């Protein structure tokens, strides 16, 4: 019998969302994850399945149907595995978590934009923009879940959506020396972030792994693109960086 397959990029935040959700549900071993090397052109067999699109993750159901976009795939997995629900079932609470997850686009776009920026004159503007994003998250959490640490009683849908980006933005700390100011303006969102990245279901990546894989992003080359004079992207998964270090 065929099993569902996720075509993914290891260490991709959008792909990690699926891994977190399945881990929360205890269903991780029921889905096959097939790695796609983004440092090479997408294979023809995959392009045939996706009708020419290249964005990942992509889920192929057991009967061969294709589902794209991480949030759409998340909802599909939530629907086919209703036990241990991750999304809220109460309509109002579901609306609240959806309002929060709709804030993810500007958050990750600005963070990645800053990471890939090569113009020193723009760094302060980008830093202020990132602080504004964190302040908006803080305000939302204060309005809907002032005590925390999570939006509701436990790690759920909103945390599944945002946690991979909290972990990717370790990159801003490492490459841009960015830290949230230690004052009350960011206390609530800081509490949320700390609880999210420490959760057992969200341990698919390590800080050192993220910093090493995304090195080329910090030089302005994303998605497996090659920097001038280079023969290999930092986003290559072979050889495994951990084996090279003897880890």
C-alpha positions as CSV (number, residue, x, y, z in Angstrom):
1,X,0.0,0.0,0.0
2,X,1.3,3.4,-0.9
3,X,2.0,6.0,1.8
4,X,1.7,9.8,1.6
5,X,5.0,11.4,0.6
6,X,6.3,14.9,1.4
7,X,8.9,16.3,-1.0
8,X,10.9,18.6,1.1
9,X,14.1,20.5,1.8
10,X,15.7,19.6,5.1
11,X,16.0,22.8,7.3
12,X,13.4,24.6,5.3
13,X,11.0,26.4,7.7
14,X,8.0,25.8,5.6
15,X,8.8,22.0,5.5
16,X,9.5,21.9,9.2
17,X,6.0,23.0,9.9
18,X,4.7,19.7,8.6
19,X,7.3,17.8,10.7
20,X,6.2,19.6,13.8
21,X,2.5,19.0,13.3
22,X,3.0,15.3,12.6
23,X,5.3,15.0,15.7
24,X,2.6,16.6,17.8
25,X,0.1,14.1,16.5
26,X,2.4,11.1,16.9
27,X,2.1,10.4,13.2
28,X,5.6,11.3,11.9
29,X,6.4,7.7,11.0
30,X,3.3,7.4,8.8
31,X,4.5,9.9,6.2
32,X,7.6,9.4,3.9
33,X,9.8,12.5,3.6
34,X,11.9,12.6,0.4
35,X,14.7,15.2,0.2
36,X,14.9,17.4,-2.8
37,X,18.3,19.0,-3.5
38,X,17.7,22.7,-4.2
39,X,21.2,23.2,-5.3
40,X,20.3,21.4,-8.5
41,X,17.4,21.9,-11.0
42,X,14.2,20.2,-9.9
43,X,14.0,16.7,-11.4
44,X,11.6,16.2,-14.3
45,X,9.6,13.6,-12.4
46,X,8.9,16.1,-9.7
47,X,8.0,18.9,-12.1
48,X,5.5,16.5,-13.8
49,X,3.8,16.0,-10.4
50,X,3.7,19.7,-9.6
51,X,2.8,20.9,-13.1
52,X,6.0,22.9,-13.3
53,X,6.0,24.7,-10.0
54,X,9.2,24.5,-7.9
55,X,8.1,25.6,-4.4
56,X,8.4,23.1,-1.6
57,X,7.0,21.4,0.4
58,X,4.7,19.3,-1.8
59,X,2.6,16.4,-0.5
60,X,1.6,13.5,-2.6
61,X,-1.3,11.6,-1.2
62,X,-1.4,7.8,-1.1
63,X,-3.6,7.8,-4.2
64,X,-1.3,10.2,-6.1
65,X,-3.0,13.6,-5.6
66,X,-0.7,16.6,-5.2
67,X,-1.1,19.3,-2.5
68,X,1.0,22.4,-2.4
69,X,1.6,25.3,0.1
70,X,2.7,24.5,3.7
71,X,-0.4,26.0,5.3
72,X,-2.7,24.1,3.0
73,X,-0.8,20.8,3.6
74,X,-1.0,21.5,7.4
75,X,-4.7,21.8,7.2
76,X,-5.0,18.6,5.2
77,X,-2.9,16.7,7.7
78,X,-5.0,18.1,10.5
79,X,-8.1,16.9,8.8
80,X,-6.9,13.4,8.0
81,X,-5.4,12.9,11.4
82,X,-8.1,14.4,13.7
83,X,-6.9,12.7,16.8
84,X,-4.8,14.9,19.0
85,X,-6.0,18.1,17.3
86,X,-3.4,20.9,16.9
87,X,-5.8,23.5,15.6
88,X,-8.4,24.9,17.9
89,X,-11.9,23.4,17.5
90,X,-13.9,26.3,19.1
91,X,-14.8,28.7,16.2
92,X,-13.7,31.8,18.1
93,X,-10.4,30.4,19.3
94,X,-9.7,29.1,15.8
95,X,-10.3,32.6,14.5
96,X,-7.9,34.0,17.0
97,X,-5.1,31.6,16.0
98,X,-5.8,32.3,12.3
99,X,-5.5,36.0,12.9
100,X,-2.1,35.4,14.5
101,X,-0.9,33.1,11.7
102,X,-1.9,35.6,9.1
103,X,0.9,37.8,10.5
104,X,3.6,35.3,9.4
105,X,4.1,36.7,5.9
106,X,5.5,40.1,6.8
107,X,7.5,38.6,9.6
108,X,9.4,36.1,7.6
109,X,9.7,38.3,4.5
110,X,11.4,41.1,6.5
111,X,13.6,38.7,8.4
112,X,14.8,37.0,5.2
113,X,15.2,40.3,3.5
114,X,17.4,41.6,6.2
115,X,19.5,38.4,6.2
116,X,20.1,38.6,2.5
117,X,20.7,42.4,2.5
118,X,24.2,43.4,1.2
119,X,23.8,47.1,1.7
120,X,25.2,48.3,5.0
121,X,23.2,51.6,4.7
122,X,19.9,49.6,5.0
123,X,20.8,47.6,8.1
124,X,19.3,50.1,10.6
125,X,16.1,50.5,8.7
126,X,15.8,46.7,8.4
127,X,16.5,46.3,12.1
128,X,13.8,48.8,13.0
129,X,11.4,47.0,10.7
130,X,12.1,43.7,12.4
131,X,11.6,45.2,15.9
132,X,8.2,46.5,14.6
133,X,7.3,43.0,13.6
134,X,8.1,41.6,17.1
135,X,6.2,44.5,18.7
136,X,3.1,43.6,16.7
137,X,3.4,40.0,17.8
138,X,3.8,41.1,21.4
139,X,0.8,43.3,21.2
140,X,-1.4,40.5,19.8
141,X,-0.3,38.1,22.5
142,X,-0.9,40.6,25.2
143,X,-4.4,41.2,23.9
144,X,-5.3,37.5,23.6
145,X,-3.0,35.5,25.9
146,X,-1.2,37.8,28.4
147,X,-0.1,35.1,30.7
148,X,1.2,32.6,28.1
149,X,3.6,31.2,27.3
150,X,1.6,29.9,24.3
151,X,-1.4,31.4,22.6
152,X,-3.6,28.9,24.3
153,X,-3.0,26.2,26.9
154,X,-0.3,24.4,25.0
155,X,1.8,24.4,21.9
156,X,-0.6,24.5,19.0
157,X,-1.3,25.7,15.5
158,X,0.1,29.2,15.7
159,X,3.3,27.8,17.3
160,X,3.6,25.2,14.6
161,X,3.5,28.0,12.0
162,X,5.9,30.5,13.7
163,X,8.5,28.3,15.5
164,X,10.5,27.4,12.4
165,X,11.0,31.1,11.7
166,X,12.0,31.8,15.3
167,X,14.7,29.2,14.8
168,X,15.8,30.6,11.4
169,X,16.1,34.0,12.9
170,X,18.9,32.8,15.0
171,X,20.7,33.8,11.8
172,X,20.0,37.5,12.5
173,X,21.5,37.1,15.9
174,X,24.6,35.4,14.5
175,X,25.1,37.4,11.3
176,X,23.7,40.8,12.2
177,X,24.1,40.8,16.1
178,X,20.4,41.3,16.4
179,X,18.8,40.8,19.8
180,X,15.4,41.9,21.1
181,X,15.8,44.7,23.6
182,X,15.4,43.5,27.2
183,X,12.6,45.8,28.1
184,X,8.9,45.3,28.6
185,X,7.9,46.1,25.0
186,X,9.0,42.6,23.9
187,X,8.6,40.6,27.1
188,X,5.5,38.7,26.1
189,X,6.8,37.8,22.6
190,X,10.2,36.8,24.1
191,X,8.4,34.4,26.5
192,X,6.5,32.9,23.5
193,X,9.6,32.5,21.4
194,X,11.6,30.8,24.3
195,X,8.8,28.4,24.9
196,X,8.3,27.6,21.2
197,X,12.0,26.8,20.4
198,X,12.4,24.7,23.5
199,X,9.3,22.5,22.8
200,X,10.2,18.8,22.2
201,X,8.1,18.7,19.0
202,X,10.2,21.4,17.4
203,X,13.7,20.0,17.6
204,X,14.2,19.1,14.0
205,X,17.1,21.6,13.6
206,X,20.0,22.8,15.7
207,X,21.3,26.4,15.9
208,X,24.7,25.4,14.5
209,X,23.1,23.6,11.6
210,X,21.0,26.6,10.7
211,X,23.9,29.0,10.8
212,X,26.1,26.8,8.6
213,X,23.4,25.9,6.0
214,X,22.2,29.5,5.6
215,X,25.7,31.0,5.3
216,X,25.2,31.8,1.6
217,X,21.9,33.6,2.4
218,X,23.9,36.0,4.6
219,X,26.0,36.7,1.5
220,X,22.9,37.4,-0.7
221,X,22.6,34.0,-2.4
222,X,19.4,32.1,-1.4
223,X,17.7,28.9,-2.5
224,X,20.9,27.0,-3.4
225,X,22.2,29.7,-5.7
226,X,26.0,29.8,-6.1
227,X,28.1,32.8,-5.0
228,X,30.7,34.0,-7.5
229,X,33.8,31.7,-7.6
230,X,32.0,28.9,-5.7
231,X,31.3,25.4,-6.9
232,X,29.0,24.4,-4.2
233,X,26.2,26.1,-2.2
234,X,26.3,26.1,1.6
235,X,22.8,24.6,1.3
236,X,24.1,21.3,-0.1
237,X,23.3,18.4,2.2
238,X,26.1,16.1,1.0
239,X,28.5,15.6,2.6
240,X,26.6,16.0,5.9
241,X,28.2,18.9,7.9
242,X,27.8,16.9,11.1
243,X,29.9,14.0,9.7
244,X,32.6,16.4,8.6
245,X,32.8,17.7,12.2
246,X,32.6,14.2,13.7
247,X,29.3,14.9,15.4
